[in-house]
Amino acid sequence: MSNVIRQEIEQEIAANPIIVYGKGTKDAPRCGFTLETIQFFNHFGYPFTVVDVLENMPKRQVLSEMTDWQTLPKVFIKGQFMGDTDILGPMAEKGELQSLLEETFAQAGIAPAIKLH
C-alpha cells in the first residue's frame, strides 16, 4: 500500500512546479500554518497546488517518511522538498526563492500572474 501511495505522491510532485501538502485546501485551509503558506505563495503570483492530507493518515505517514519532516505543511518546488515557510521565508528575504521560482516557471513557460516590485 505504501508503495502505491509513494508513487501517487511522486506523480503529484512531478506534475506540479509548486505543491503544498497541508491541512485543508487552497480555498479552505484548516490550520494556520497551511493558511500562512497559501498566503506566502499567493504573494509571488505563480500557480501552486495544495493537497489536503488532513484526513489521509497513510499519505501523511509516507510523506513524513519521504521527507524526514514530521509537520505540515510540506512544500515541494521543482520536485525538491523545501520544508515550510520557516525555511522559505528566509530564502525569500535573501532573494533565493524568487530566483528559484523564476527559473522553475521560465522552464515551464509560465509568467507570474502579478509582478512584484
PyRosetta script that sets phi, psi and omega in degrees:
from pyrosetta import init, pose_from_sequence

init()
pose = pose_from_sequence("MSNVIRQEIEQEIAANPIIVYGKGTKDAPRCGFTLETIQFFNHFGYPFTVVDVLENMPKRQVLSEMTDWQTLPKVFIKGQFMGDTDILGPMAEKGELQSLLEETFAQAGIAPAIKLH")
pose.set_psi(1, -44.2)
pose.set_omega(1, -177.0)
pose.set_phi(2, -66.2)
pose.set_psi(2, -29.2)
pose.set_omega(2, 176.5)
pose.set_phi(3, -66.2)
pose.set_psi(3, -38.0)
pose.set_omega(3, 177.7)
pose.set_phi(4, -65.1)
pose.set_psi(4, -43.8)
pose.set_omega(4, 179.3)
pose.set_phi(5, -65.5)
pose.set_psi(5, -42.6)
pose.set_omega(5, 178.8)
pose.set_phi(6, -60.4)
pose.set_psi(6, -43.1)
pose.set_omega(6, 178.1)
pose.set_phi(7, -62.6)
pose.set_psi(7, -40.5)
pose.set_omega(7, 177.8)
pose.set_phi(8, -60.9)
pose.set_psi(8, -45.9)
pose.set_omega(8, 179.5)
pose.set_phi(9, -62.8)
pose.set_psi(9, -45.8)
pose.set_omega(9, -179.9)
pose.set_phi(10, -60.5)
pose.set_psi(10, -38.1)
pose.set_omega(10, 177.4)
pose.set_phi(11, -67.4)
pose.set_psi(11, -41.3)
pose.set_omega(11, 177.9)
pose.set_phi(12, -62.2)
pose.set_psi(12, -44.0)
pose.set_omega(12, -179.4)
pose.set_phi(13, -63.8)
pose.set_psi(13, -42.8)
pose.set_omega(13, -179.8)
pose.set_phi(14, -66.4)
pose.set_psi(14, -31.2)
pose.set_omega(14, -175.5)
pose.set_phi(15, -85.4)
pose.set_psi(15, -10.7)
pose.set_omega(15, -174.1)
pose.set_phi(16, -129.1)
pose.set_psi(16, 118.8)
pose.set_omega(16, 178.7)
pose.set_phi(17, -57.3)
pose.set_psi(17, -38.0)
pose.set_omega(17, 173.2)
pose.set_phi(18, -128.2)
pose.set_psi(18, 124.2)
pose.set_omega(18, 175.7)
pose.set_phi(19, -133.3)
pose.set_psi(19, 134.1)
pose.set_omega(19, 179.9)
pose.set_phi(20, -116.6)
pose.set_psi(20, 120.9)
pose.set_omega(20, 172.5)
pose.set_phi(21, -96.2)
pose.set_psi(21, 115.7)
pose.set_omega(21, -175.5)
pose.set_phi(22, -145.6)
pose.set_psi(22, -164.6)
pose.set_omega(22, 178.6)
pose.set_phi(23, -103.1)
pose.set_psi(23, 106.5)
pose.set_omega(23, -178.6)
pose.set_phi(24, 102.7)
pose.set_psi(24, -170.2)
pose.set_omega(24, -177.6)
pose.set_phi(25, -114.5)
pose.set_psi(25, 175.1)
pose.set_omega(25, 178.0)
pose.set_phi(26, -60.1)
pose.set_psi(26, -39.5)
pose.set_omega(26, -179.2)
pose.set_phi(27, -83.8)
pose.set_psi(27, -20.8)
pose.set_omega(27, -177.3)
pose.set_phi(28, -142.9)
pose.set_psi(28, 69.6)
pose.set_omega(28, 177.2)
pose.set_phi(29, -63.8)
pose.set_psi(29, 146.2)
pose.set_omega(29, -176.0)
pose.set_phi(30, -115.9)
pose.set_psi(30, 16.8)
pose.set_omega(30, 171.2)
pose.set_phi(31, -156.7)
pose.set_psi(31, 156.9)
pose.set_omega(31, -177.1)
pose.set_phi(32, -63.7)
pose.set_psi(32, -35.1)
pose.set_omega(32, -178.8)
pose.set_phi(33, -70.1)
pose.set_psi(33, -38.4)
pose.set_omega(33, 175.8)
pose.set_phi(34, -66.0)
pose.set_psi(34, -42.8)
pose.set_omega(34, 176.8)
pose.set_phi(35, -59.3)
pose.set_psi(35, -45.3)
pose.set_omega(35, 179.1)
pose.set_phi(36, -59.0)
pose.set_psi(36, -41.7)
pose.set_omega(36, -179.1)
pose.set_phi(37, -67.9)
pose.set_psi(37, -40.9)
pose.set_omega(37, 177.1)
pose.set_phi(38, -62.0)
pose.set_psi(38, -47.0)
pose.set_omega(38, 178.7)
pose.set_phi(39, -62.1)
pose.set_psi(39, -39.7)
pose.set_omega(39, 178.7)
pose.set_phi(40, -58.3)
pose.set_psi(40, -50.0)
pose.set_omega(40, -178.5)
pose.set_phi(41, -74.5)
pose.set_psi(41, -29.1)
pose.set_omega(41, 174.9)
pose.set_phi(42, -58.3)
pose.set_psi(42, -33.5)
pose.set_omega(42, -179.5)
pose.set_phi(43, -59.8)
pose.set_psi(43, -32.8)
pose.set_omega(43, -175.4)
pose.set_phi(44, -84.1)
pose.set_psi(44, -21.7)
pose.set_omega(44, 175.0)
pose.set_phi(45, 83.5)
pose.set_psi(45, 1.7)
pose.set_omega(45, 177.3)
pose.set_phi(46, -89.7)
pose.set_psi(46, 151.1)
pose.set_omega(46, 177.8)
pose.set_phi(47, -68.6)
pose.set_psi(47, 144.1)
pose.set_omega(47, 175.8)
pose.set_phi(48, -148.6)
pose.set_psi(48, 158.4)
pose.set_omega(48, -177.5)
pose.set_phi(49, -114.3)
pose.set_psi(49, 140.8)
pose.set_omega(49, 174.1)
pose.set_phi(50, -117.5)
pose.set_psi(50, 127.7)
pose.set_omega(50, 178.2)
pose.set_phi(51, -111.3)
pose.set_psi(51, 123.4)
pose.set_omega(51, 179.6)
pose.set_phi(52, -80.4)
pose.set_psi(52, 116.4)
pose.set_omega(52, 177.5)
pose.set_phi(53, -115.7)
pose.set_psi(53, 14.0)
pose.set_omega(53, -178.3)
pose.set_phi(54, -59.4)
pose.set_psi(54, -41.0)
pose.set_omega(54, -176.6)
pose.set_phi(55, -97.3)
pose.set_psi(55, 5.3)
pose.set_omega(55, -175.1)
pose.set_phi(56, -118.1)
pose.set_psi(56, 79.2)
pose.set_omega(56, -176.9)
pose.set_phi(57, -60.2)
pose.set_psi(57, -39.9)
pose.set_omega(57, 177.5)
pose.set_phi(58, -59.9)
pose.set_psi(58, -41.9)
pose.set_omega(58, 179.4)
pose.set_phi(59, -67.4)
pose.set_psi(59, -41.6)
pose.set_omega(59, 176.8)
pose.set_phi(60, -59.0)
pose.set_psi(60, -41.0)
pose.set_omega(60, -178.9)
pose.set_phi(61, -66.0)
pose.set_psi(61, -45.0)
pose.set_omega(61, 179.7)
pose.set_phi(62, -63.9)
pose.set_psi(62, -42.0)
pose.set_omega(62, 177.2)
pose.set_phi(63, -59.5)
pose.set_psi(63, -42.2)
pose.set_omega(63, 178.5)
pose.set_phi(64, -63.5)
pose.set_psi(64, -39.9)
pose.set_omega(64, 178.0)
pose.set_phi(65, -66.7)
pose.set_psi(65, -41.2)
pose.set_omega(65, -178.5)
pose.set_phi(66, -66.0)
pose.set_psi(66, -34.5)
pose.set_omega(66, -172.2)
pose.set_phi(67, -105.6)
pose.set_psi(67, -15.7)
pose.set_omega(67, -172.3)
pose.set_phi(68, 56.3)
pose.set_psi(68, 37.6)
pose.set_omega(68, -177.8)
pose.set_phi(69, -133.3)
pose.set_psi(69, 113.5)
pose.set_omega(69, -170.9)
pose.set_phi(70, -81.3)
pose.set_psi(70, -26.0)
pose.set_omega(70, -172.5)
pose.set_phi(71, -94.2)
pose.set_psi(71, 162.3)
pose.set_omega(71, 172.7)
pose.set_phi(72, -109.8)
pose.set_psi(72, 151.5)
pose.set_omega(72, 0.6)
pose.set_phi(73, -79.5)
pose.set_psi(73, 165.3)
pose.set_omega(73, 175.5)
pose.set_phi(74, -122.4)
pose.set_psi(74, 124.3)
pose.set_omega(74, -175.3)
pose.set_phi(75, -111.0)
pose.set_psi(75, 132.9)
pose.set_omega(75, 173.4)
pose.set_phi(76, -119.0)
pose.set_psi(76, 133.6)
pose.set_omega(76, 175.3)
pose.set_phi(77, -126.5)
pose.set_psi(77, 126.2)
pose.set_omega(77, 178.5)
pose.set_phi(78, 54.4)
pose.set_psi(78, 38.2)
pose.set_omega(78, 176.7)
pose.set_phi(79, 82.7)
pose.set_psi(79, -4.5)
pose.set_omega(79, -176.7)
pose.set_phi(80, -105.2)
pose.set_psi(80, 133.4)
pose.set_omega(80, 175.9)
pose.set_phi(81, -69.6)
pose.set_psi(81, 128.2)
pose.set_omega(81, -176.2)
pose.set_phi(82, -110.7)
pose.set_psi(82, -15.5)
pose.set_omega(82, -175.1)
pose.set_phi(83, 101.9)
pose.set_psi(83, -128.1)
pose.set_omega(83, 178.6)
pose.set_phi(84, -141.4)
pose.set_psi(84, -164.1)
pose.set_omega(84, -176.0)
pose.set_phi(85, -68.3)
pose.set_psi(85, -17.3)
pose.set_omega(85, 173.7)
pose.set_phi(86, -62.8)
pose.set_psi(86, -31.9)
pose.set_omega(86, 177.4)
pose.set_phi(87, -90.5)
pose.set_psi(87, -42.9)
pose.set_omega(87, -174.6)
pose.set_phi(88, -72.0)
pose.set_psi(88, -32.6)
pose.set_omega(88, 179.5)
pose.set_phi(89, -58.1)
pose.set_psi(89, -53.9)
pose.set_omega(89, 177.0)
pose.set_phi(90, -61.7)
pose.set_psi(90, -33.9)
pose.set_omega(90, 176.1)
pose.set_phi(91, -62.4)
pose.set_psi(91, -40.8)
pose.set_omega(91, 178.6)
pose.set_phi(92, -65.2)
pose.set_psi(92, -42.2)
pose.set_omega(92, -179.8)
pose.set_phi(93, -60.9)
pose.set_psi(93, -33.7)
pose.set_omega(93, -179.8)
pose.set_phi(94, -85.8)
pose.set_psi(94, -7.0)
pose.set_omega(94, -177.7)
pose.set_phi(95, 86.0)
pose.set_psi(95, -2.0)
pose.set_omega(95, -178.0)
pose.set_phi(96, -68.3)
pose.set_psi(96, -38.5)
pose.set_omega(96, -177.1)
pose.set_phi(97, -68.9)
pose.set_psi(97, -42.1)
pose.set_omega(97, 179.2)
pose.set_phi(98, -58.8)
pose.set_psi(98, -42.6)
pose.set_omega(98, 178.8)
pose.set_phi(99, -61.9)
pose.set_psi(99, -44.2)
pose.set_omega(99, 179.1)
pose.set_phi(100, -62.4)
pose.set_psi(100, -44.1)
pose.set_omega(100, -179.6)
pose.set_phi(101, -66.0)
pose.set_psi(101, -43.3)
pose.set_omega(101, 178.8)
pose.set_phi(102, -60.0)
pose.set_psi(102, -44.9)
pose.set_omega(102, 179.1)
pose.set_phi(103, -64.0)
pose.set_psi(103, -45.9)
pose.set_omega(103, -178.7)
pose.set_phi(104, -59.0)
pose.set_psi(104, -47.0)
pose.set_omega(104, -174.8)
pose.set_phi(105, -83.4)
pose.set_psi(105, -25.2)
pose.set_omega(105, 174.1)
pose.set_phi(106, -63.6)
pose.set_psi(106, -40.4)
pose.set_omega(106, 178.1)
pose.set_phi(107, -62.7)
pose.set_psi(107, -30.7)
pose.set_omega(107, 179.6)
pose.set_phi(108, -91.4)
pose.set_psi(108, -3.4)
pose.set_omega(108, -179.5)
pose.set_phi(109, 71.3)
pose.set_psi(109, 31.0)
pose.set_omega(109, -178.2)
pose.set_phi(110, -117.0)
pose.set_psi(110, 126.7)
pose.set_omega(110, 175.6)
pose.set_phi(111, -96.2)
pose.set_psi(111, 155.2)
pose.set_omega(111, 178.1)
pose.set_phi(112, -66.3)
pose.set_psi(112, 151.9)
pose.set_omega(112, 179.1)
pose.set_phi(113, -72.1)
pose.set_psi(113, -24.8)
pose.set_omega(113, 178.2)
pose.set_phi(114, -127.1)
pose.set_psi(114, 153.0)
pose.set_omega(114, 177.6)
pose.set_phi(115, -105.9)
pose.set_psi(115, 124.0)
pose.set_omega(115, 178.6)
pose.set_phi(116, -82.2)
pose.set_psi(116, 146.9)
pose.set_omega(116, 178.3)
pose.set_phi(117, -97.2)
pose.dump_pdb("model.pdb")
